[in-house]
Structures are given as C-alpha cells and as structure tokens.
Amino acid sequence: MSLGKISTRGQVVIPKSLRNKLGLKPNTVILFEEMQGKLLLTPIPDDPIQAARGILKTTRTAEELMREYRREELKLESKKG
C-alpha cells in the first residue's frame, strides 16, 4: 500500500513501484471511476482491441453468441409477462 497527496492543481503522483509493476509509462491514459465512494484507476492500453484479444475463450462465432444471448433474453421476458 502506498500513500500520496492531491496537489492544489488536482494532480496525483503514482508511486514508482506501482508504475513499474503495472508498466505505466508517461502519457498512459487512465480511466477514473468512482465505485461505492472509492476511486478506481484503470490504465487503458495503447491498443485496447489488441489488449482484449484472447479474453473470451470460445470457439463460437459472434453471431452464435448473439443468438444465444437473444434466446436468453426472450426466456427472461416470457417469465416476466
């Protein structure tokens, strides 16, 4: 755990140990999110599409996944009404 301060200009320094561990370089874009009263910072890769490759482990096509999603949505709607 590391501590820091917010400057009068709203700037925060990310400790070097965390920058090194996370591979943060100058000009890295950071997503700021508030979650239940806490601040979450997420680095955005230079090429988010490339970084996302391989996250979904499936052999199904996008079309097959969409069909399955639609079927599930229809099931939920039919249970409601």
C-alpha positions in Angstrom: 0.0 0.0 0.0 1.3 3.5 -0.8 0.1 7.0 0.2 0.0 10.1 -1.9 -1.5 13.6 -1.9 -3.5 15.6 -4.3 -1.8 18.8 -5.3 -3.6 22.2 -5.5 -3.8 21.6 -9.2 -5.6 18.2 -8.7 -2.5 16.1 -9.7 -1.6 12.8 -8.0 1.8 11.1 -8.3 1.6 7.3 -8.7 4.4 5.8 -6.7 7.3 4.5 -8.9 6.9 0.9 -7.5 3.3 0.8 -8.7 4.2 2.4 -12.1 6.9 -0.2 -12.6 4.7 -3.1 -11.5 1.9 -2.1 -13.8 4.1 -1.0 -16.7 2.7 2.6 -16.6 4.6 5.0 -18.9 4.4 8.7 -19.4 1.2 9.7 -21.3 -0.6 6.5 -20.4 -4.3 7.1 -20.5 -6.1 6.3 -17.2 -9.8 5.7 -16.7 -11.1 7.2 -13.4 -14.2 5.6 -11.9 -16.0 6.2 -8.6 -17.2 2.9 -7.1 -19.0 3.0 -3.7 -17.1 6.0 -2.5 -13.7 4.8 -3.7 -11.6 5.9 -6.6 -10.6 3.2 -9.1 -7.9 3.9 -11.7 -7.5 1.6 -14.7 -4.8 2.1 -17.3 -6.1 2.0 -20.9 -3.7 0.2 -23.3 -2.5 2.0 -26.4 -4.5 -0.5 -28.5 -7.5 -1.7 -26.4 -8.7 -4.0 -29.1 -5.3 -5.8 -29.3 -5.2 -6.0 -25.5 -8.6 -7.6 -25.3 -7.8 -10.4 -27.8 -7.9 -13.8 -26.1 -10.0 -12.7 -23.2 -13.0 -14.6 -24.4 -12.1 -18.3 -24.6 -14.7 -19.6 -27.1 -14.8 -21.3 -30.4 -18.3 -19.9 -31.2 -18.7 -17.0 -33.6 -20.1 -13.6 -32.6 -23.3 -14.5 -34.5 -23.7 -17.7 -32.4 -23.1 -15.8 -29.2 -25.7 -13.2 -30.1 -28.3 -15.8 -31.0 -27.7 -17.4 -27.6 -27.9 -14.0 -25.9 -31.2 -13.3 -27.7 -32.7 -16.7 -26.7 -31.8 -16.0 -23.0 -33.4 -12.5 -23.2 -36.6 -14.0 -24.7 -36.7 -16.6 -21.9 -36.4 -13.9 -19.3 -39.1 -11.7 -20.9 -41.5 -14.6 -21.2 -41.1 -15.4 -17.5 -41.9 -11.7 -16.6 -45.1 -11.5 -18.6 
